Each structure stands twice: as structure tokens, then as C-alpha cells.
């Protein structure tokens, strides 16, 4: 859809394939580094024609010392990714660099996901 305002054509962004949040995910108090990581992961998922779904930030139940509670970790759904998940994990880790830990957790389970934390 296009809109014209003051002679300038403005096109609405296509939201197909846009990153989304699993219902109940809370975004409060996330570190800027984790927000940037989410954007990088979304870009990689788009390259693979896969929807990026954040399944947890600083919500849900995690280990008592989890980085999630400090806004320094996110989980990304992988059950909707049908190629090599270890290769995807490696691609994300390489893109984010050594300040981030990127883990593939619960492989094969309904709860499988990529866990990303900014390792300060």
C-alpha cells in the first residue's frame, strides 16, 4: 500500500516475516546489546526465510542466576527451522562475536531454542 504526503510517496513496511514475540514475553529492562543481538538474529532468520520468534527475555522461569533476569539473555525459537540447527547456531555466534554466548538448547524437544546471552 502506498500513501502520498506532501508529494512524497511513502510505502508501508511489509510485515510478512517480521520478528515477533511469543505471547507473554516481556521486553522490559533489556540491555541494548541484547536488543541489537535480536535484530542480528532476525536478519539471519530472514536470510533463511524463517520467522524469528523470541520465546523468552526476562520473563518465565529460569535458573536463579540466569542472565534472563538481568535483561542480558533471550531465547529464539528453532522448531520452525528445518535445516541444520547447529549450523544456524554457528552462523549466529559468528555474527554476534565473542562477547555473546550462543547455545542450542533442548534439541529435539518442543522447547528447543537458541539461547543468546551477552557475556559481560
KAPEZI-V633433 format. One record per backbone hydrogen bond with DSSP energy under -1.0 kcal/mol. NH is the residue of the N-H (numbers start at 1). CO is the residue of the C=O. Records with the same first field share a line. If there is no record, write none. Layout:
NH: CO / CO
This chain:
3: 10
5: 8
8: 5
10: 3
12: 1
18: 15
20: 52
22: 54
25: 22
31: 71
35: 31
36: 32
37: 33
38: 34
39: 35
40: 36
41: 37
42: 38
43: 39
44: 40
45: 41
46: 42
47: 43
48: 44
49: 46
50: 45
54: 20
55: 75
56: 75
66: 63
70: 67
71: 68
72: 67
74: 116
75: 56
76: 114
77: 53
81: 78
88: 84
89: 85
90: 86
91: 87
92: 88
93: 89
94: 90
95: 91
96: 92
97: 93
100: 97
101: 117
103: 115
105: 113
109: 106
112: 109
113: 105
114: 76
115: 103
116: 74
117: 101
118: 72
119: 99
120: 118
